[in-house]
Amino acid sequence: VSEKLRNSGLLRTQGLIGGKWIDSYDKSTIKVNNPATGEIVADVACMGTKETNDAIASSYEAFPSWSRLTAGERSKILRRWYDLLIAHKEELGQLITLEQGKPLKEAIGEVAYGASFIEYYAEEAKRVYGDIIPPNLSDRRLFVLKQPVGVVGAITPWNFPLAMITRKVGPALASGCTVVVKPSELTPLTALAAAELALQAGVPPGALNVVMGSAPEIGDALLTSPQVRKITFTGSTAVGKKLMAAAAPTVKKVSLELGGNAPSIIFDDADLDVAVKGTLAAKFRNSGQTCVCANRVLVQDGIYDKFAEAFSEAVQKLEVGDGFKEGTTQGPLINDAAVQKVESFVQDAVSKGAKIILGGKRHSLGMTFYEPTVIRDVMSNMIMSKEEIFGPVAPLIRFKTEEDAIRIANDTIAGLAAYIFTNSVQRSWRVSEALEYGLVGVAPFGGVKQSGLGREGSKYGMDEYLEYLTVSCATG
Ligand code: ADP
């Protein structure tokens, strides 16, 4: 931990409840470690049911006053938060690298990206318009007002310790909701630092709470509380399904950003260089640990061998190492369980006939580093074709025709992101529309099928935190 970070006041280890930094009630803690070195970075409060209930109560109490501020007043506070996040992007980036492992440059990039949601929704707060509906009775006038849904529970993952929080908290606070955030227990430090800056920006006590610790306890408290009106979650499909079911008894609004199984489809007519660069970025960002990472690389017959060669050459140039080391492009995986999962997927593919072109094993750096890997002759019966790898392994799958590509690409329960490489404009339209995916390209962000529910980012992201109130006025 650098001197600057230590002196910044951003290294928080307590939870934030009702505007106060507090220990867990039984003083228990969880250790946060640096995945690149195994070093313990901090002991943070390990909270559970009681703390979460108090956080919910404080958010519930803060709701009337926060939601009654004018949009302009909330906007000013959010804008100040954005400015503070940007002013501290170095320290926040260091925290991200420290607890998550991604290269520092990428981490600082995440701060800019994460902060942009706060900036955007600070502006968008002022544009929540209502409607006037022609009445069904001549002596009535009908209005639709958009109102904040209430207290929001936000459960977020470790792969983007800042951005997955801001894209939820930004629109929630902008619309007048108050929020209880549960960051991943693996990466709480970034969340706490961001919350400290929110306090400095003037976000009032209770409008934003942060609790971390026992995921099932905190999750249950959020889900069973009738005061929590919405659950927004980013994480695994399995946990998302559980949360959706548990939200039913209290009929909460639910937004889910779940796992993907993104195909990157390279047609014969693609520009080889563009396809290599594009797939490299889509696959190896954050060492393959994003839900929109290319999980399957579908390559047409005619370009398959050329692509395999050029792609492997590009992958070979990736620099694996500690995220703080200059030049590193690939950090470690988040923990050993993640590496074991990757190992088992690779073993399964090889046992069924796939061939490793590059990598295929743990990196000599040890810890949770894994070699950037390219595997060819991957078939649909192999686990890596069906499940999210979430690691630096690119499986190459061969296809013959456009119809084959679409069939293979859609043959999955996921439907988040897809990538197409072709020089034909007609084909890119045709294939984009035939793919059962929420995003082919970019924004707004969200999946179809079992990849999720709701949208994040853009003007559509705001609707997730609003309810429609119909007002019927009599004129006589
Ligand atoms: P990932 O594979 O990204 O770790 P998870 O779905 O396990 O995905 O984790 C995403 C978030 O969900 C984390 O904050 C984690 O603590 C939380 N989580 C995991 N299990 C539960 C649960 N049973 N109830 C509530 N939150 C949970």
Residues whose N, C-alpha, C, O or C-beta is under 5 A from the ligand:
A	BS01	ADP	I155 T156 P157 W158 K182 P183 S184 E185 A215 P216 G219 T234 G235 S236 V239
